[in-house]
Amino acid sequence: MESRTKPRISVAKLGEYMHAPAGRRERILRDQKFPSAVKVNPYERARSSIRSVLLADGDVVARLSSVVGELERRSPKSPYDAESIQLSVSAIRQFCAQYTLLDFRGATAVSALTPQTHIVVEGVAISVTPSVALRRIGRSGREEWGALILAIRKGCSLDDRAGVAIGELLRLSLEANGYVTIAPSLCIVADVFSKRSFTATGRGQ
């Protein structure tokens, strides 16, 4: 089994790690050190669909409802594919319910300059992958930036500490990618299944 020589973790796994029980923490660290050769993400359809709809013009909830219908009519190719479709349908429905509660504060979703960034904190590389960047014109007439990151994991909700920490790492990833005039309130973490959202503090915490 191949192992990583340098500490590395995804921001999603870090959020889970921060409030997981001891046994689960050990498993997360092991999985990060000895990553599987085959990466499986049962929610990939949900993530890509939500991103595409947010970047398109029109009614987000109506478009996502249409995506759900298309997925439900699809014939699965395997038991795993059937489960993946079911989980993605569930995630999209949850996001539809959450979307009306999210406050983008007048910002518009646009494609991120860089889809993934690694932020090094105390020697650990943390990968941050926003779904979309958020852009608005502030009162001064200058561009203000943020981003949305989706936390999708059924049965594992983020607590306040983890949610805010991910928001801050999201903000720092935007800085690392050269964005200027970043608004912490636009650095949003959407915990899809709990329908809770968090934002950065702007204090590097």
Backbone torsions as a table, in degrees:
resi	resn	phi	psi	omega
1	MET	NA	127.6	-179.0
2	GLU	-76.7	139.3	179.3
3	SER	-120.8	154.5	176.1
4	ARG	-82.5	139.6	-179.8
5	THR	-86.8	-20.3	-179.7
6	LYS	-119.3	141.6	-178.4
7	PRO	-60.1	134.1	-177.9
8	ARG	-154.3	143.7	178.9
9	ILE	-157.2	150.6	176.3
10	SER	-83.0	154.8	-178.1
11	VAL	-64.8	-31.2	177.6
12	ALA	-64.9	-45.1	178.8
13	LYS	-68.1	-33.6	177.1
14	LEU	-63.5	-42.4	178.1
15	GLY	-61.1	-41.1	177.7
16	GLU	-66.4	-42.2	-177.6
17	TYR	-59.4	-36.6	-172.9
18	MET	-62.8	-23.2	179.6
19	HIS	-133.0	20.4	179.0
20	ALA	-85.2	154.9	174.2
21	PRO	-68.2	166.1	-172.7
22	ALA	-55.9	-44.5	-178.2
23	GLY	-61.9	-42.1	179.7
24	ARG	-68.4	-35.9	177.8
25	ARG	-60.8	-43.3	178.9
26	GLU	-61.2	-40.6	-179.7
27	ARG	-66.5	-41.2	179.2
28	ILE	-61.2	-46.2	-179.7
29	LEU	-64.2	-40.0	179.3
30	ARG	-64.8	-43.6	-179.2
31	ASP	-64.8	-31.9	178.6
32	GLN	-74.8	-34.9	179.8
33	LYS	-77.3	-36.2	179.9
34	PHE	-120.3	74.7	-176.0
35	PRO	-67.0	146.0	177.4
36	SER	-68.9	143.0	179.2
37	ALA	-67.0	-28.2	178.9
38	VAL	-109.6	113.8	-179.1
39	LYS	-88.8	124.7	-178.0
40	VAL	-117.1	123.9	177.1
41	ASN	-129.0	98.6	-176.1
42	PRO	-65.0	-15.3	-178.4
43	TYR	-100.2	11.8	-175.7
44	GLU	-61.5	-39.5	177.4
45	ARG	-60.0	-41.9	-179.9
46	ALA	-64.5	-45.5	-178.8
47	ARG	-61.0	-48.7	-176.6
48	SER	-67.7	-36.7	179.5
49	SER	-67.2	-44.8	179.7
50	ILE	-62.8	-43.3	179.3
51	ARG	-60.9	-47.9	-178.1
52	SER	-60.7	-42.3	-178.5
53	VAL	-69.2	-39.5	178.7
54	LEU	-63.7	-32.6	-178.8
55	LEU	-81.0	-15.2	-179.4
56	ALA	-92.1	156.0	175.0
57	ASP	-77.9	153.2	174.8
58	GLY	119.8	-171.3	-177.2
59	ASP	-78.8	109.8	-175.6
60	VAL	-61.7	-47.8	-177.1
61	VAL	-63.9	-42.3	179.8
62	ALA	-64.3	-41.9	-179.8
63	ARG	-65.8	-41.8	179.6
64	LEU	-68.3	-34.3	176.3
65	SER	-63.3	-36.0	176.8
66	SER	-66.7	-39.0	177.4
67	VAL	-62.1	-42.2	178.1
68	VAL	-57.9	-44.6	178.7
69	GLY	-60.8	-40.2	179.1
70	GLU	-65.0	-41.9	179.7
71	LEU	-65.5	-41.0	-178.0
72	GLU	-67.6	-24.8	178.6
73	ARG	-87.1	-7.7	-177.0
74	ARG	-76.7	139.9	177.2
75	SER	-86.9	118.2	-179.4
76	PRO	-66.8	146.5	-178.4
77	LYS	-90.8	-13.0	-177.8
78	SER	-163.0	167.4	175.6
79	PRO	-58.0	-38.9	178.5
80	TYR	-64.4	-41.9	180.0
81	ASP	-62.0	-39.3	178.5
82	ALA	-63.1	-43.1	179.2
83	GLU	-66.6	-41.1	179.7
84	SER	-61.5	-42.8	178.2
85	ILE	-62.4	-44.6	-179.2
86	GLN	-61.9	-43.6	-179.7
87	LEU	-66.6	-40.3	179.5
88	SER	-66.9	-40.1	176.1
89	VAL	-59.8	-44.6	179.0
90	SER	-62.0	-43.4	-178.9
91	ALA	-65.5	-42.2	-179.7
92	ILE	-64.9	-41.6	177.9
93	ARG	-62.1	-41.0	178.6
94	GLN	-64.3	-41.0	179.6
95	PHE	-66.5	-37.0	176.2
96	CYS	-57.1	-42.9	178.9
97	ALA	-68.8	-32.8	-178.4
98	GLN	-79.8	-29.9	-172.1
99	TYR	-55.8	-40.4	-178.6
100	THR	-68.2	-16.2	179.7
101	LEU	-93.2	-16.9	-179.3
102	LEU	-74.4	138.4	-179.8
103	ASP	-111.2	100.6	178.0
104	PHE	-83.3	-0.9	173.4
105	ARG	51.9	44.0	177.0
106	GLY	80.8	5.1	-179.1
107	ALA	-85.7	155.2	178.3
108	THR	-112.2	139.9	178.5
109	ALA	-74.6	130.6	176.3
110	VAL	-136.2	163.4	179.4
111	SER	-65.7	139.0	177.8
112	ALA	-71.3	145.3	178.9
113	LEU	-59.5	-43.6	179.1
114	THR	-130.1	123.8	-175.3
115	PRO	-66.5	-24.3	-178.6
116	GLN	-146.0	141.0	178.2
117	THR	-133.1	147.4	173.8
118	HIS	-108.6	119.2	176.6
119	ILE	-102.1	126.5	-179.0
120	VAL	-95.2	119.3	178.8
121	VAL	-125.3	116.1	-179.7
122	GLU	51.3	42.6	175.5
123	GLY	84.0	-1.3	179.9
124	VAL	-106.0	126.2	177.3
125	ALA	-83.4	118.8	-179.0
126	ILE	-109.0	118.3	-179.3
127	SER	-84.7	130.7	-178.5
128	VAL	-121.0	123.1	-176.7
129	THR	-126.1	92.9	177.3
130	PRO	-71.3	149.8	176.3
131	SER	-74.9	-47.3	178.2
132	VAL	-144.9	156.8	168.2
133	ALA	-88.5	156.6	178.8
134	LEU	-120.6	129.6	-175.8
135	ARG	-129.4	136.9	172.6
136	ARG	-146.3	162.9	174.7
137	ILE	-99.3	118.3	-178.0
138	GLY	-75.1	178.6	-178.5
139	ARG	-62.4	-27.6	179.6
140	SER	-79.6	-7.0	-177.7
141	GLY	91.5	-1.6	179.3
142	ARG	-90.0	154.0	174.2
143	GLU	-68.5	139.2	171.9
144	GLU	-122.8	139.9	-171.6
145	TRP	-123.2	153.9	172.2
146	GLY	-159.0	-162.9	178.3
147	ALA	-163.5	162.3	177.3
148	LEU	-117.2	130.9	174.6
149	ILE	-120.8	135.3	-178.5
150	LEU	-97.2	127.0	172.5
151	ALA	-104.9	106.2	-176.2
152	ILE	-121.5	102.8	175.1
153	ARG	-155.5	111.6	-176.7
154	LYS	-68.1	134.2	177.2
155	GLY	79.8	10.2	-179.8
156	CYS	-143.0	86.0	-177.5
157	SER	-85.3	150.4	175.6
158	LEU	-78.8	141.5	170.9
159	ASP	-90.2	177.0	-175.3
160	ASP	-59.6	-43.1	-177.1
161	ARG	-62.7	-46.2	-178.9
162	ALA	-68.2	-41.5	-179.0
163	GLY	-62.0	-44.6	179.5
164	VAL	-68.2	-37.9	179.0
165	ALA	-61.7	-42.2	178.2
166	ILE	-65.6	-38.9	176.9
167	GLY	-59.6	-40.8	178.5
168	GLU	-67.9	-40.9	177.3
169	LEU	-64.8	-34.3	175.6
170	LEU	-63.5	-44.3	178.4
171	ARG	-61.4	-44.6	-179.8
172	LEU	-65.1	-33.5	178.7
173	SER	-67.1	-34.7	176.6
174	LEU	-66.2	-41.6	176.7
175	GLU	-59.9	-43.7	-178.6
176	ALA	-64.0	-25.8	-179.7
177	ASN	-91.8	6.0	173.5
178	GLY	90.9	7.5	176.0
179	TYR	-70.1	144.8	177.0
180	VAL	-120.5	161.8	-178.0
181	THR	51.4	61.9	179.9
182	ILE	-86.8	128.3	178.3
183	ALA	-95.6	114.4	-179.9
184	PRO	-54.2	-33.5	-178.4
185	SER	-69.3	-14.5	177.4
186	LEU	-97.8	0.4	175.4
187	CYS	-93.4	90.3	-165.5
188	ILE	-109.1	134.1	174.3
189	VAL	-110.9	118.4	179.6
190	ALA	-103.4	110.3	175.3
191	ASP	-86.6	98.0	-164.3
192	VAL	-61.5	-49.5	-173.5
193	PHE	-75.2	-23.8	176.0
194	SER	-91.4	-10.5	-177.8
195	LYS	60.9	25.1	176.5
196	ARG	-103.5	154.1	176.7
197	SER	-134.6	155.2	-177.5
198	PHE	-136.3	155.9	176.3
199	THR	-131.2	162.7	178.1
200	ALA	-69.0	158.0	177.1
201	THR	-95.6	-23.4	-176.2
202	GLY	83.1	7.2	-176.8
203	ARG	-109.9	5.8	178.8
204	GLY	71.6	23.4	-178.4
205	GLN	-105.1	NA	NA
